[in-house]
Amino acid sequence: MYNRAFLFNGIGSKPEKLLVKLPPKLMDKYEVYLDDAFSKLGLNKDLEKNKAYNGRVAEWIISLICDRVVFEYYISKGIIPDIGAGYSSGIVSISGCFGSVSHEFAHGIIMMNRATMRCLEEHDQKLDMGVVIGFSYSDIEEMFRDKFSSDEIIIGSGNSKFHVMISGKADSVEKALTLCQNEGALKAFSFGTGVAYHHPIMKNYSQEYVDFCSSTEYKDPKYPILSIFDREVMTKGEQILRENQLNVYTPIRWDLAIQKLEELGVTEFFDVSANGAVSKFSRVSRKCKIYTLEDV
């Protein structure tokens, strides 16, 4: 039923790592979209001049703009998705690119992270996220079982057989990363975000974000989207709204989402990130292929 899937990355890649991958023609389009978005949002294109939370969300908006540019490039080349999926903030990005909400509203969702970060600071919540490379989901589960409570730390996302994201209290994340390193992880590092996306604790501090998500009407997406939470195929606007609301505080199983797409018949995956970030932490079977912008 589905042969080709578009995969949208979450926030994480620095702007310089994204923009260096865009050829001049795509950079021109990026600049147009950037000027329009930043002027409407009151953000400075000189990122260092954006104060407090604005600096962080400005980088995240750039990530969404890059996604849009690459997405539109694929479409212009006749590469049309049968289905798609978004990893973390990639849910916001795919909501805009697949036409469920406007790109302007998608940017507005990202801007609402400021309210969440402000709320965390006001309540003196010190949170963080980290990545462990070299262990599977079950490996990490076993390693953490007797050492951390779910209030302290959880697996925020199982990305592949050897790539896991952890999320929770900052001090617990630090201890967990050290434990993983001592146990032989290939890499274990902190994001230093000050937030713990995909940990249930975030539900207590993200009400403004959740409320904003429902402040517009969601159209049925142009192409189906696979939920990364229950792995159902979403074709209705109200399903996309729910996906965006769940996003901040609900754990992800990206590995199972990719597996589900394969079960649905997908053999061609197209990484919509400018720097091929999705392909670096996703794994598909040998009969499948993940294409990046560089490949196209």
NORCORRA-V238886 format. One record per backbone hydrogen bond with DSSP energy under -1.0 kcal/mol. NH is the residue of the N-H (numbers start at 0). CO is the residue of the C=O. Records with the same first field share a line. If there is no record, write none. Layout:
# NORCORRA-V238886
NH->CO, CO
This chain:
# NORCORRA-V238886
1->263
4->267
5->82
6->269
7->84
16->13
17->13
18->14
19->15
20->17
21->18
26->22
27->23
28->24
29->25
30->26
31->27
32->28
33->29
34->30
35->31
36->32
37->33
38->34
39->35
40->36
41->37
42->37
46->44
48->45
49->46
53->50
56->52
57->53
58->54
59->55
60->56
61->57
62->58
63->59
64->60
65->61
66->62
67->63
68->64
69->65
70->66
71->67
72->68
73->69
74->70
75->71
76->72
77->74
78->73
79->77
81->3
82->3
83->223
84->5
86->7
89->86
90->87
92->88
93->89
94->90
95->91
96->92
97->93
98->95
99->94
100->94
105->101
106->102
107->103
108->104
109->105
110->106
111->107
112->109
113->110
115->111
116->112
117->113
118->114
119->115
120->116
121->117
122->118
123->120
124->119
127->167
129->165
130->188
131->163
132->186
133->161
139->135
140->136
141->137
142->138
143->139
144->140
146->143
147->143
152->148
153->166
155->164
156->164
157->251
158->162
159->162
163->131
164->156
165->129
166->153
167->127
168->151
169->125
172->168
173->169
174->170
175->171
176->172
177->173
178->174
179->175
180->176
181->177
182->178
183->180
184->179
185->132
186->132
188->130
190->128
197->247
198->195
201->198
202->199
203->200
204->201
209->205
210->206
211->207
212->208
214->211
218->99
221->97
224->233
225->83
226->231
233->224
239->235
240->236
241->237
242->238
243->239
244->240
245->241
246->242
249->245
251->155
252->227
254->157
256->252
257->253
258->254
259->255
260->256
261->257
262->258
263->259
264->261
265->260
266->2
267->2
268->288
269->4
270->290
271->6
275->272
280->277
281->277
287->284
288->266
290->268
295->291
